[in-house]
Amino acid sequence: MSQITDGHPAPDGFYRTMGEWVAYHLARGRSMDGLFQEYYADHESDFALPIGLDEPAPWEFREKPFTSHPSPFVGIIPDGRLWGTKGAVVTPENKLVWDVSVEHSSEPPEQHSVFRQSCLPAPQHYDETWAVLTYTASDSYFHWMLDVLPRLDLIRKSGLSIDRYVFNYMSIPILPFQDETLNMLGIPAGKRFQPQADSHCQIKQAVIPSLIGYTSHYPKWAVDFLRKELLPSSIGQTAPSKEASESFRPGPSGALNHKRIYVSRADAFHRRVSNEQQIVSLLGSHGFVTITPSEYSVSEQIRLFASADVIISPHGANLTNIVFCKPGTLVIELFSPGYVNPIYWALSNHAQLRYAYLIGSGRRSPESVHELRGKEDLTIPPDSLQKLLSLLGVV
């Protein structure tokens, strides 16, 4: 037990999962009716292997766990507490619930930062129902779109009336893509709560949907939710809300309906294409237009990807937008040899897209080893790209 002279004791233990919290109380005779509900049964995805110049496909595309999707849940903790910038979930009996409070997927629960606190601030009490949608990497476009927003689907399925939604933007002020998407989803600024470093809140009802993809097992229902909620207004089938319209940041002038798109990472700090001018020149001769998605609003990015027939891009968060492509769109992902990540292959399967890949020059990593964690730039041989385009019938 932590010793304190002021404030509130830090948690003195943890539940590894929300299910473990439920089981603990059930074993002691407490009714947990209505406090834990699962949605979308456990299931496996049947993915088509990617198309490439290699035979067989790299080992990263053949890892079985990547196709396994555990059933997500919504848990309700009466008088639950939230601590810190990332909204760590703490039960009334002062235990951390780790699987909805993960800071680093590679670290065990014992290393959570809440256990390094000598004490916590005295909690502020809120007689409300809050939906807790915090995530450790919510400032990343990919993780915001795939790990945060789809959890709203689970909240809606619960049928609960929510007073406030808790998001950790990891930035002050809120990032433009976060504000725009929340407005598109009908969550105005007045219903949002952003925890701070010294936040410690006790809520009458903390409603907590499970994390979706911190193990990269992104399910089809998450893709379907994003398409259903964000695609229609972005391509003009329905008018966006007033708040969403006001938050749009107009992109460069020009059409948003290019059929062939090359997505540049020239604005990124890492994982850029070192010989990009060669690649842009080659693709330009085949009718490709080069775009940098960060120059566009979310709605404009959605329209760009929804209109394309072929998209080529180095691995990175910009490819998140393939979830808005029309079925049959061809996605060609470019990798460095030291880091092949199959996340967008999985999303392409969920969205019924054609998926191909090309690995750049250099030495491949041994099986099950990501040597450089995906930070290095990549060099794409133009002749290999030309060969792949021919194989795919693009040229």
Wavefront OBJ file of the C-alpha trace (Angstrom):
o trace
v 0.000 0.000 0.000
v 1.368 3.398 -0.960
v 2.118 5.816 1.842
v 0.787 9.330 1.384
v 0.792 12.567 3.331
v -1.661 14.336 1.054
v -4.011 13.430 -1.797
v -5.095 9.879 -2.580
v -3.173 6.565 -2.456
v -1.768 5.342 -5.758
v -3.201 1.989 -6.935
v -1.873 -0.983 -4.977
v -2.396 -3.603 -7.682
v -4.015 -4.301 -11.017
v -6.475 -6.409 -12.968
v -4.863 -7.530 -16.186
v -8.222 -7.314 -18.005
v -11.685 -5.906 -17.495
v -12.922 -9.502 -17.544
v -10.645 -10.254 -14.598
v -12.257 -7.389 -12.671
v -15.695 -8.877 -13.383
v -14.571 -12.380 -12.365
v -13.066 -11.069 -9.119
v -16.375 -9.600 -7.987
v -18.482 -12.513 -9.220
v -16.329 -14.880 -7.141
v -17.216 -12.789 -4.088
v -20.946 -12.935 -4.700
v -21.441 -9.485 -6.183
v -23.944 -9.119 -9.014
v -22.290 -7.723 -12.128
v -25.483 -7.644 -14.198
v -25.366 -4.905 -16.801
v -21.752 -4.003 -16.053
v -20.056 -6.016 -18.807
v -21.334 -6.731 -22.306
v -19.516 -8.289 -25.267
v -20.263 -7.506 -28.919
v -19.158 -9.090 -32.200
v -18.247 -12.704 -31.421
v -14.635 -13.899 -31.464
v -13.731 -14.675 -35.047
v -10.957 -15.309 -37.543
v -10.451 -13.374 -40.758
v -9.738 -15.208 -43.998
v -7.260 -12.988 -45.832
v -6.101 -13.353 -49.443
v -2.306 -13.406 -49.697
v -0.772 -10.231 -51.105
v 0.641 -9.873 -54.610
v 4.354 -9.185 -54.957
v 7.528 -10.061 -56.777
v 8.614 -12.423 -53.978
v 7.777 -16.101 -53.706
v 6.605 -17.020 -51.172
v 5.150 -13.863 -49.626
v 7.229 -12.475 -46.716
v 6.726 -14.174 -43.354
v 5.034 -11.059 -41.922
v 1.974 -11.757 -44.080
v 1.724 -15.348 -42.895
v 1.575 -14.823 -39.122
v -1.644 -16.512 -38.006
v -2.343 -14.339 -34.926
v -2.832 -11.333 -37.188
v -6.146 -12.763 -38.405
v -7.589 -13.400 -34.924
v -10.104 -10.897 -33.549
v -11.244 -11.226 -29.923
v -14.757 -10.127 -28.998
v -14.799 -6.458 -27.905
v -16.691 -5.317 -24.825
v -18.145 -2.389 -22.934
v -17.516 -2.369 -19.190
v -19.180 -0.058 -16.687
v -17.345 0.773 -13.462
v -19.552 2.584 -10.928
v -17.445 5.229 -9.176
v -14.535 4.395 -11.468
v -11.603 6.766 -11.583
v -9.395 8.193 -14.333
v -5.856 9.364 -13.739
v -3.345 11.291 -15.789
v -3.002 12.503 -19.349
v -3.694 9.073 -20.850
v -6.742 8.375 -18.687
v -5.621 5.291 -16.741
v -8.691 3.423 -15.430
v -8.771 2.700 -11.678
v -11.490 0.760 -9.831
v -13.109 1.833 -6.529
v -10.975 -0.776 -4.736
v -7.916 1.102 -6.061
v -6.732 -1.328 -8.755
v -5.568 -0.395 -12.228
v -7.467 -2.048 -15.115
v -4.516 -2.620 -17.407
v -6.047 -3.728 -20.728
v -7.901 -0.407 -21.074
v -4.964 1.623 -19.704
v -2.057 0.311 -21.819
v 0.779 2.810 -22.201
v 3.242 0.590 -24.088
v 2.103 -2.746 -25.488
v 5.520 -4.278 -24.857
v 5.552 -3.394 -21.154
v 3.886 -5.494 -18.427
v 1.221 -4.011 -16.121
v 3.702 -3.657 -13.259
v 5.586 -0.993 -15.233
v 2.582 1.303 -15.718
v 3.478 4.869 -14.739
v 0.689 5.031 -12.136
v 2.737 2.689 -9.940
v 5.608 5.168 -9.945
v 3.481 7.796 -8.204
v 3.933 8.312 -4.483
v 0.313 9.431 -4.393
v -2.399 10.819 -6.656
v -4.193 14.148 -6.352
v -7.461 14.081 -4.422
v -10.108 13.046 -6.982
v -12.677 15.442 -8.379
v -16.158 13.904 -8.319
v -18.547 13.982 -11.293
v -22.159 12.839 -10.947
v -22.296 11.886 -14.620
v -21.866 9.031 -17.100
v -18.649 9.310 -19.099
v -17.488 7.280 -22.082
v -13.743 6.683 -21.754
v -12.047 6.644 -25.179
v -8.471 7.401 -24.205
v -5.546 5.734 -25.960
v -1.795 6.078 -25.531
v -1.156 7.057 -29.180
v -4.257 9.099 -29.913
v -2.196 11.891 -31.493
v -1.365 9.556 -34.400
v -3.766 9.789 -37.353
v -3.767 6.013 -37.777
v -4.384 5.217 -34.118
v -7.002 7.943 -33.766
v -8.944 6.550 -36.705
v -8.545 2.840 -35.893
v -8.034 2.646 -32.120
v -10.179 5.520 -30.854
v -13.102 6.345 -33.143
v -14.461 2.802 -33.765
v -14.944 2.384 -30.007
v -17.857 4.795 -30.392
v -19.632 1.961 -32.192
v -19.442 -0.115 -29.003
v -20.705 2.808 -26.913
v -23.676 3.235 -29.228
v -24.463 -0.478 -29.094
v -24.583 -0.286 -25.300
v -27.564 2.094 -25.547
v -26.232 4.189 -22.656
v -26.827 7.915 -22.455
v -23.431 9.626 -22.270
v -22.899 12.989 -20.599
v -19.288 13.427 -21.668
v -16.715 11.683 -23.840
v -13.127 11.444 -22.602
v -10.379 11.810 -25.232
v -6.688 12.360 -24.623
v -5.659 14.497 -27.562
v -1.987 14.450 -26.441
v -1.844 17.984 -27.785
v -3.138 21.390 -26.758
v -5.052 22.613 -28.620
v -6.794 19.624 -30.162
v -5.291 18.522 -33.476
v -7.308 19.528 -36.570
v -8.014 15.934 -37.693
v -9.289 15.048 -34.221
v -11.619 18.037 -34.027
v -12.903 17.520 -37.557
v -13.729 13.834 -37.103
v -15.420 14.351 -33.727
v -17.590 17.050 -35.288
v -18.411 14.702 -38.163
v -19.468 12.091 -35.596
v -21.725 14.530 -33.738
v -19.618 14.994 -30.587
v -19.356 18.771 -30.048
v -16.633 20.430 -28.002
v -19.007 20.911 -25.051
v -19.374 17.156 -24.567
v -15.636 16.364 -24.615
v -13.284 16.061 -21.656
v -9.508 16.095 -21.999
v -7.580 14.743 -18.979
v -4.419 16.564 -17.940
v -1.236 15.388 -16.220
v -2.706 16.175 -12.789
v -6.221 14.897 -13.558
v -7.817 12.471 -11.129
v -11.555 12.116 -11.716
v -14.132 9.935 -10.003
v -17.166 9.327 -12.208
v -20.578 8.047 -11.209
v -20.496 5.695 -14.202
v -17.312 5.155 -16.189
v -18.272 3.447 -19.452
v -15.195 1.844 -20.976
v -15.103 0.095 -24.368
v -12.239 -2.312 -24.982
v -9.163 -1.263 -26.879
v -9.274 -2.576 -30.416
v -5.896 -2.919 -32.003
v -2.982 -2.426 -29.658
v -1.964 -5.933 -30.751
v -2.707 -4.943 -34.384
v -5.703 -7.287 -34.707
v -7.887 -4.670 -36.374
v -11.313 -6.175 -37.154
v -13.649 -5.626 -40.079
v -16.350 -4.047 -37.926
v -13.992 -1.129 -37.148
v -13.468 -0.500 -40.870
v -17.214 -0.781 -41.521
v -17.936 1.787 -38.786
v -15.548 4.364 -40.246
v -16.942 3.875 -43.745
v -20.540 4.166 -42.567
v -19.979 7.236 -40.398
v -17.409 9.305 -42.307
v -17.651 8.364 -45.978
v -21.176 9.599 -46.911
v -20.771 13.209 -45.748
v -17.252 13.437 -47.195
v -18.262 12.405 -50.712
v -21.393 14.537 -50.641
v -24.163 11.991 -50.017
v -25.188 13.913 -46.901
v -24.273 17.404 -45.769
v -21.649 17.612 -42.997
v -22.687 19.187 -39.702
v -22.151 22.916 -39.148
v -19.354 22.141 -36.664
v -17.658 19.775 -39.105
v -17.852 22.322 -41.919
v -16.318 25.037 -39.750
v -13.401 22.802 -38.737
v -12.377 21.906 -42.306
v -8.954 23.145 -43.335
v -9.046 23.551 -47.120
v -6.356 21.699 -49.018
v -4.470 22.794 -52.118
v -6.617 23.955 -54.986
v -7.428 21.393 -57.636
v -9.548 18.326 -58.258
v -10.096 15.655 -55.605
v -10.971 12.846 -57.986
v -7.633 11.555 -59.312
v -7.767 7.944 -60.512
v -4.087 7.190 -59.886
v -2.426 8.528 -56.740
v 1.087 8.358 -55.352
v 1.136 9.274 -51.651
v 4.330 11.068 -50.642
v 5.925 11.057 -47.189
v 8.092 14.074 -48.013
v 6.623 15.849 -44.978
v 7.525 13.020 -42.571
v 10.527 12.743 -40.260
v 11.282 9.158 -41.237
v 10.385 6.339 -43.631
v 10.700 8.577 -46.666
v 11.558 7.343 -50.154
v 15.173 8.396 -50.670
v 14.898 8.345 -54.469
v 11.400 9.789 -54.592
v 12.051 12.057 -57.587
v 12.830 8.975 -59.684
v 9.660 7.263 -58.482
v 7.492 10.359 -59.024
v 8.880 10.725 -62.552
v 8.185 7.073 -63.384
v 4.668 7.158 -61.956
v 3.932 10.522 -63.577
v 4.575 8.942 -66.953
v 1.813 6.448 -66.126
v -0.744 9.069 -65.110
v -0.167 9.183 -61.351
v -0.689 12.381 -59.367
v 1.449 12.935 -56.250
v -0.321 14.086 -53.085
v 0.700 14.813 -49.493
v -2.371 14.014 -47.342
v -1.382 16.326 -44.468
v -2.144 19.258 -46.777
v -5.830 18.291 -46.879
v -8.704 18.127 -44.396
v -9.912 14.677 -43.369
v -12.979 15.027 -45.570
v -10.793 15.939 -48.547
v -8.473 12.985 -47.885
v -11.493 10.679 -47.808
v -12.686 12.029 -51.157
v -9.237 11.611 -52.694
v -8.941 7.979 -51.636
v -12.582 7.159 -52.425
v -12.150 8.360 -56.006
v -8.901 6.513 -56.786
v -8.519 3.295 -58.753
v -4.822 2.795 -57.867
v -2.940 4.055 -54.786
v 0.817 3.679 -54.282
v 2.416 4.685 -50.997
v 5.306 3.942 -48.656
v 4.179 2.369 -45.392
v 2.782 4.974 -43.007
v -0.276 6.553 -41.402
v -1.381 8.160 -44.686
v -2.557 4.728 -45.813
v -5.195 4.753 -43.075
v -7.444 6.359 -45.665
v -7.587 3.171 -47.760
v -10.517 2.153 -45.539
v -12.527 4.681 -47.588
v -11.573 3.272 -50.993
v -14.207 1.667 -53.165
v -14.066 -2.151 -53.399
v -11.588 -3.355 -55.992
v -9.200 -0.414 -55.658
v -5.572 -1.498 -56.083
v -3.255 -0.564 -53.185
v 0.515 -0.968 -53.655
v 2.497 -0.522 -50.438
v 6.237 0.209 -50.443
v 8.440 -1.148 -47.630
v 12.014 -0.966 -46.451
v 13.586 -4.427 -46.172
v 13.985 -4.079 -42.410
v 10.350 -3.431 -41.607
v 7.386 -5.060 -43.325
v 4.170 -4.339 -41.431
v 0.994 -6.099 -42.663
v -1.562 -3.778 -41.041
v -2.681 -2.185 -44.319
v -2.832 -5.568 -46.008
v -5.348 -6.577 -43.320
v -7.344 -3.368 -43.775
v -7.319 -3.876 -47.545
v -8.856 -7.306 -47.060
v -11.540 -5.863 -44.796
v -12.367 -3.156 -47.358
v -12.342 -5.642 -50.289
v -9.385 -4.024 -52.023
v -6.644 -5.543 -54.179
v -3.351 -5.394 -52.317
v 0.234 -5.636 -53.546
v 3.595 -4.764 -52.046
v 7.150 -3.982 -53.050
v 10.179 -4.252 -50.768
v 12.982 -1.759 -51.375
v 16.699 -2.319 -51.717
v 18.701 -3.749 -48.822
v 18.977 -6.745 -46.523
v 15.793 -8.398 -45.260
v 15.274 -8.973 -41.528
v 15.385 -12.530 -40.203
v 12.007 -14.058 -39.425
v 10.287 -12.517 -36.377
v 12.831 -9.689 -36.120
v 12.074 -6.038 -36.859
v 15.595 -4.676 -36.760
v 15.087 -0.937 -37.120
v 11.494 -0.550 -35.938
v 10.459 0.984 -39.242
v 12.273 4.325 -38.943
v 14.737 4.021 -41.807
v 14.171 5.594 -45.218
v 13.653 3.280 -48.175
v 15.030 3.095 -51.699
v 12.705 1.723 -54.372
v 14.331 0.385 -57.563
v 12.375 1.944 -60.463
v 12.765 -1.195 -62.587
v 11.205 -3.338 -59.825
v 8.270 -0.950 -59.513
v 7.819 -0.972 -63.306
v 7.855 -4.782 -63.263
v 5.226 -4.907 -60.506
v 2.982 -2.409 -62.323
v 3.181 -4.588 -65.429
v 2.393 -7.715 -63.415
v -0.687 -6.003 -61.988
v -1.894 -4.722 -65.356
v -1.472 -1.057 -64.418
v 0.831 -0.408 -67.381
l 1 2 3 4 5 6 7 8 9 10 11 12 13 14 15 16 17 18 19 20 21 22 23 24 25 26 27 28 29 30 31 32 33 34 35 36 37 38 39 40 41 42 43 44 45 46 47 48 49 50 51 52 53 54 55 56 57 58 59 60 61 62 63 64 65 66 67 68 69 70 71 72 73 74 75 76 77 78 79 80 81 82 83 84 85 86 87 88 89 90 91 92 93 94 95 96 97 98 99 100 101 102 103 104 105 106 107 108 109 110 111 112 113 114 115 116 117 118 119 120 121 122 123 124 125 126 127 128 129 130 131 132 133 134 135 136 137 138 139 140 141 142 143 144 145 146 147 148 149 150 151 152 153 154 155 156 157 158 159 160 161 162 163 164 165 166 167 168 169 170 171 172 173 174 175 176 177 178 179 180 181 182 183 184 185 186 187 188 189 190 191 192 193 194 195 196 197 198 199 200 201 202 203 204 205 206 207 208 209 210 211 212 213 214 215 216 217 218 219 220 221 222 223 224 225 226 227 228 229 230 231 232 233 234 235 236 237 238 239 240 241 242 243 244 245 246 247 248 249 250 251 252 253 254 255 256 257 258 259 260 261 262 263 264 265 266 267 268 269 270 271 272 273 274 275 276 277 278 279 280 281 282 283 284 285 286 287 288 289 290 291 292 293 294 295 296 297 298 299 300 301 302 303 304 305 306 307 308 309 310 311 312 313 314 315 316 317 318 319 320 321 322 323 324 325 326 327 328 329 330 331 332 333 334 335 336 337 338 339 340 341 342 343 344 345 346 347 348 349 350 351 352 353 354 355 356 357 358 359 360 361 362 363 364 365 366 367 368 369 370 371 372 373 374 375 376 377 378 379 380 381 382 383 384 385 386 387 388 389 390 391 392 393 394 395
